[in-house]
């Protein structure tokens, strides 16, 4: 594995962890939609995985030097959050539909799997927009991802 792959994988892990922390904050102190979030660990696992994949895709937006690097992170953070929420919600709905089908419960409504990504994004936007705890957690987590990636890039990039 070369350095760029290591940086990308680390960013995926860091954003995955950030997504899990934000999901935990949402389930405990979320906005008005928090009561509709799934119970149990599946919600947090889906958030971790969705955010991790988003971090893999947007790794180049985190950890760059200077004001331009901070601006790139400022742009990448909400995009990664939206992609992670959409992927996590879609994955959670697919798992839920499969469990329902295998249990003989007849599956789920046809539009629910395709509508899940939008609901995931809506839940995150609601949590960040209406809960100061979730907003502070999200900002802190995204700053931590950027700073951790900055430190890692400093180790690999000369000058």
C-alpha positions in Angstrom: 0.0 0.0 0.0 1.5 3.3 -1.0 1.2 6.6 0.9 -1.8 8.0 -1.0 -3.7 4.8 -0.3 -2.8 4.9 3.4 -3.9 8.5 3.5 -7.2 7.7 1.8 -7.9 4.6 4.1 -7.1 6.7 7.2 -9.5 9.4 6.0 -12.2 6.8 5.5 -11.6 5.5 9.0 -11.5 9.0 10.5 -14.7 10.1 8.8 -16.4 6.8 9.7 -15.5 7.4 13.4 -16.8 10.9 13.0 -20.1 9.7 11.5 -20.5 7.2 14.4 -19.9 9.9 17.0 -22.4 12.3 15.3 -25.0 9.4 15.1 -24.5 8.8 18.8 -25.1 12.5 19.4 -28.2 12.4 17.2 -29.7 9.5 19.0 -29.2 11.1 22.4 -29.7 14.8 21.7 -31.0 15.0 18.1 -33.4 17.4 16.6 -37.2 17.0 16.1 -36.7 13.9 13.9 -34.6 12.0 16.5 -37.6 10.1 17.8 -37.8 8.4 14.3 -34.2 7.2 14.3 -33.9 3.4 14.6 -33.1 1.9 18.0 -30.2 -0.4 18.6 -26.7 -0.6 17.1 -27.7 -0.8 13.5 -28.2 2.9 13.1 -24.7 3.6 14.5 -23.1 0.9 12.3 -24.8 2.2 9.2 -23.6 5.8 10.0 -20.1 4.5 10.6 -20.0 2.6 7.3 -21.7 5.3 5.2 -19.4 8.0 6.6 -16.4 5.8 6.1 -17.2 5.3 2.4 -17.8 9.0 2.0 -14.4 9.7 3.6 -12.7 7.4 1.1 -14.3 9.2 -1.7 -13.5 12.7 -0.4 -10.1 12.1 1.2 -8.5 14.8 -1.0 -10.6 17.4 0.7 -9.2 17.0 4.1 -5.8 17.7 5.6 -4.4 20.1 3.0 -2.1 23.0 4.1 -3.1 26.6 4.7 -6.2 28.6 4.1 -7.0 26.8 0.9 -6.7 23.5 2.7 -9.1 24.8 5.4 -11.5 25.9 2.7 -11.3 22.5 1.0 -12.2 20.9 4.3 -15.0 23.4 4.8 -16.4 22.3 1.4 -15.7 18.6 1.8 -17.2 18.2 5.3 -20.9 18.9 4.4 -20.6 16.9 1.2 -19.1 13.9 3.0 -21.8 14.3 5.6 -24.6 14.2 3.0 -23.1 11.3 1.1 -22.4 9.4 4.3 -26.0 9.9 5.6 -27.4 8.9 2.2 -25.3 5.7 2.0 -25.9 4.8 5.7 -29.7 5.2 5.4 -29.8 3.3 2.1 -27.7 0.5 3.6 -29.8 0.4 6.7 -33.0 0.2 4.7 -31.7 -2.6 2.5 -30.7 -4.6 5.6 -34.1 -3.9 7.2 -35.9 -5.0 4.0 -33.9 -8.2 3.8 -34.6 -9.1 7.4 -38.3 -8.4 6.9 -38.4 -10.5 3.8 -36.5 -13.4 5.4 -38.7 -13.3 8.4 -41.7 -13.7 6.1 -43.1 -10.3 6.9 -43.5 -9.4 3.3 -40.7 -6.9 3.0 -41.1 -3.1 3.0 -43.0 -0.6 0.9 -41.5 -0.4 -2.6 -40.5 3.3 -2.4 -38.9 3.1 1.1 -35.6 1.8 -0.1 -35.2 4.5 -2.8 -36.4 7.2 -0.4 -34.1 6.2 2.4 -31.1 8.3 1.2 -33.1 11.5 1.3 -34.4 10.7 4.7 -30.9 10.1 6.0 -29.8 13.4 4.7 -32.9 15.1 6.2 -32.3 13.5 9.6 -28.7 14.8 9.7 -29.7 18.3 8.5 -32.4 18.3 11.1 -30.1 17.2 13.9 -27.4 19.7 13.0 -29.9 22.5 12.5 -32.0 22.1 15.6 -29.7 20.6 18.2 -26.8 22.6 19.5 -25.2 19.4 20.9 -25.4 17.7 17.5 -24.1 20.8 15.7 -21.2 21.1 18.1 -20.4 17.4 17.8 -20.5 17.6 14.0 -18.2 20.7 13.8 -15.8 19.2 16.3 -15.7 15.8 14.5 -15.1 17.4 11.1 -12.3 19.6 12.5 -10.8 16.6 14.2 -10.8 14.7 10.8 -9.2 17.7 9.1 -6.5 18.1 11.7 -5.8 14.4 11.9 -5.4 14.3 8.1 -3.2 17.4 8.2 -0.9 15.7 10.7 -0.8 12.5 8.6 -0.1 14.5 5.4 2.7 16.4 7.1 4.3 13.1 7.9 4.2 12.1 4.2 4.6 15.3 2.3 7.9 17.2 2.4 7.9 21.0 3.1 
